[in-house]
Amino acid sequence: MPVVGGRTLSVDELLSYIRLNINSLVDTRIAEFSPYDDGEAAVWKSGSPLRGRIGSRSCGSRRSQDVPAGPQL
């Protein structure tokens, strides 16, 4: 697990970090994520985001075939 500030994150803390900081983990020139509206933002940022919805938006003029493929799982 990752260490932040000298402390190992739990699984729940890691998932929360990813959820709340997703745009800092992706290239926002290609896409970014945001809640659908203010009500969804409150759910998404809460300690219990189950059923919270976010949407993605493509940015720039890159086409999908220009985006390098990730590793095959």
MILO-857008 format. One line per field, with one value per residue: residue number from 1; x, y, z of N, C-alpha, C, O in turn; residue in one letter. Coordinates in pm, whole numbers, m for minus. Layout:
voza <- c(NUM;...)
n.x <- c(X;...)
n.y <- c(Y;...)
n.z <- c(Z;...)
ca.x <- c(X;...)
ca.y <- c(Y;...)
ca.z <- c(Z;...)
c.x <- c(X;...)
c.y <- c(Y;...)
c.z <- c(Z;...)
o.x <- c(X;...)
o.y <- c(Y;...)
o.z <- c(Z;...)
kolke <- c(A;...)
END
This chain:
voza <- c(1;2;3;4;5;6;7;8;9;10;11;12;13;14;15;16;17;18;19;20;21;22;23;24;25;26;27;28;29;30;31;32;33;34;35;36;37;38;39;40;41;42;43;44;45;46;47;48;49;50;51;52;53;54;55;56;57;58;59;60;61;62;63;64;65;66;67;68;69;70;71;72;73)
n.x <- c(85;41;248;184;284;448;290;125;m133;m465;m673;m931;m871;m699;m870;m1053;m884;m817;m1073;m1141;m941;m916;m880;m624;m478;m504;m451;m564;m584;m685;m912;m1152;m1303;m1613;m1871;m2220;m2399;m2462;m2585;m2500;m2230;m2206;m2271;m2066;m1836;m1872;m1836;m1963;m2001;m2159;m2359;m2319;m2273;m2056;m1941;m1767;m1558;m1444;m1149;m986;m860;m792;m822;m968;m802;m556;m474;m252;m257;m330;m175;m224;m456)
n.y <- c(m118;234;490;780;1085;953;750;444;396;274;35;147;419;467;423;629;852;830;861;1124;1274;1226;1372;1471;1255;1180;1267;1568;1705;1533;1408;1478;1449;1501;1573;1524;1725;1974;1835;1571;1618;1663;1409;1256;1362;1293;1080;849;755;591;522;776;989;1055;1231;1213;1414;1472;1631;1880;1811;1553;1230;909;704;820;806;637;283;109;m124;m471;m666)
n.z <- c(0;m55;92;266;386;569;666;619;390;432;256;220;261;46;m176;m129;m157;m430;m544;m463;m576;m846;m1087;m1062;m1115;m1375;m1721;m1776;m2008;m2184;m2070;m1812;m1488;m1320;m1078;m1163;m1080;m819;m606;m651;m618;m344;m245;m365;m246;15;309;246;m44;m202;m477;m575;m855;m1125;m1412;m1725;m1930;m2250;m2350;m2547;m2881;m2933;m3066;m2994;m3094;m3078;m2821;m2617;m2573;m2270;m2040;m2112;m1943)
ca.x <- c(0;119;279;163;319;509;190;70;m277;m548;m743;m1038;m810;m648;m985;m1106;m790;m835;m1204;m1144;m831;m903;m831;m479;m417;m522;m414;m688;m591;m758;m1044;m1161;m1421;m1679;m2008;m2323;m2457;m2424;m2631;m2408;m2100;m2214;m2264;m1935;m1734;m1906;m1772;m2042;m2033;m2233;m2460;m2279;m2244;m1971;m1937;m1637;m1565;m1325;m1090;m894;m903;m737;m917;m940;m692;m431;m442;m184;m326;m272;m131;m325;m475)
ca.y <- c(0;357;563;924;1152;858;656;355;410;154;21;248;552;476;441;763;946;823;919;1269;1339;1156;1459;1488;1127;1159;1379;1644;1754;1430;1391;1510;1394;1591;1531;1573;1849;2002;1726;1459;1657;1642;1264;1210;1408;1246;957;737;799;490;575;907;980;1154;1219;1245;1505;1471;1764;1892;1755;1420;1123;793;624;887;779;508;176;69;m264;m575;m737)
ca.z <- c(0;m60;215;251;512;661;716;516;373;427;128;216;245;m91;m265;m106;m218;m576;m576;m442;m649;m973;m1193;m1048;m1152;m1518;m1806;m1797;m2147;m2257;m2008;m1670;m1423;m1225;m1045;m1255;m1029;m680;m520;m670;m561;m199;m223;m408;m150;149;354;197;m180;m277;m570;m627;m999;m1189;m1557;m1783;m2044;m2333;m2365;m2660;m3009;m2951;m3094;m2910;m3143;m3045;m2682;m2611;m2501;m2143;m2037;m2126;m1817)
c.x <- c(90;139;265;193;377;413;136;m81;m346;m612;m851;m982;m757;m763;m1046;m1015;m809;m965;m1202;m1039;m812;m845;m681;m404;m431;m475;m541;m692;m670;m899;m1038;m1296;m1479;m1819;m2107;m2381;m2416;m2467;m2540;m2270;m2098;m2203;m2123;m1827;m1758;m1827;m1845;m2091;m2111;m2348;m2432;m2240;m2151;m1980;m1796;m1659;m1434;m1278;m999;m948;m846;m848;m875;m822;m557;m385;m375;m261;m254;m230;m248;m336;m521)
c.y <- c(124;418;711;988;1057;753;575;370;275;147;128;388;571;499;580;868;948;890;1071;1344;1283;1244;1488;1362;1096;1282;1455;1715;1657;1415;1438;1464;1494;1537;1591;1706;1867;1893;1605;1492;1632;1493;1214;1246;1357;1120;833;769;698;555;718;892;1091;1131;1251;1335;1494;1613;1765;1825;1616;1320;1001;711;691;858;643;407;145;m76;m360;m650;m878)
c.z <- c(0;79;186;386;616;716;599;511;378;288;115;195;104;m189;m250;m171;m370;m616;m568;m522;m789;m1084;m1181;m1090;m1301;m1593;m1842;m1932;m2232;m2202;m1864;m1619;m1326;m1195;m1145;m1210;m882;m583;m529;m611;m411;m167;m253;m307;m8;184;307;55;m264;m353;m617;m773;m1041;m1338;m1604;m1903;m2120;m2353;m2487;m2784;m3034;m2977;m3014;m2961;m3117;m2902;m2674;m2529;m2372;m2148;m2049;m1995;m1842)
o.x <- c(202;58;326;134;358;451;104;m149;m290;m606;m863;m1040;m769;m753;m1085;m1064;m815;m969;m1254;m1048;m702;m767;m618;m282;m377;m460;m617;m791;m717;m996;m931;m1391;m1405;m1877;m2081;m2411;m2342;m2394;m2508;m2202;m1998;m2134;m2067;m1735;m1674;m1759;m1795;m2207;m2127;m2424;m2511;m2179;m2165;m2021;m1717;m1763;m1327;m1358;m943;m1065;m851;m954;m760;m748;m454;m270;m432;m324;m131;m247;m359;m235;m542)
o.y <- c(119;399;763;951;1077;675;629;359;174;243;191;467;680;585;642;962;1055;968;1139;1466;1291;1196;1525;1363;996;1389;1412;1779;1692;1410;1438;1443;1565;1466;1697;1792;1784;1861;1543;1403;1584;1455;1137;1167;1376;1062;722;804;717;634;775;791;1206;1025;1309;1331;1505;1704;1662;1787;1566;1326;991;653;627;884;544;442;153;m142;m332;m695;m954)
o.z <- c(50;170;93;487;736;803;494;613;335;212;10;121;47;m276;m349;m233;m431;m712;m656;m536;m844;m1167;m1280;m1100;m1348;m1535;m1929;m1965;m2340;m2279;m1801;m1695;m1257;m1277;m1203;m1293;m828;m489;m427;m560;m358;m72;m175;m285;79;99;325;35;m384;m297;m692;m811;m999;m1384;m1531;m1968;m2062;m2370;m2525;m2792;m3146;m2916;m2971;m2880;m3133;m2867;m2718;m2429;m2364;m2250;m2002;m1941;m1748)
kolke <- c(M;P;V;V;G;G;R;T;L;S;V;D;E;L;L;S;Y;I;R;L;N;I;N;S;L;V;D;T;R;I;A;E;F;S;P;Y;D;D;G;E;A;A;V;W;K;S;G;S;P;L;R;G;R;I;G;S;R;S;C;G;S;R;R;S;Q;D;V;P;A;G;P;Q;L)
END
